[in-house]
């Protein structure tokens, strides 16, 4: 006998939506960067902003439900990122 399919949890649904939004913002960002016409680029940037807003709302909902619990970065992590940016900046 086939087993009954397990229902998809809210956490799984929201995680999938969040991943999809991240991919969409990557694609719209890439597209906006390749536009040569100013009006088209402006439209792409407007869509990109909307996609970022949607992603933020999904993430907020996940936080509200306790599905994600971001930990604050420690000073060592902040210093490491800052050093990485300084190294990159000096290469220009």
ABEGO torsion letter per residue (X at the ends): XBBBBBBBBAAAAAAAAAAAAAAAAAAAAAAAAABABAAAAAAAAAAAAAAAAAAAAAAAAAAAAGABBBBBBBAAAAAAAAAAAAAAAAAX
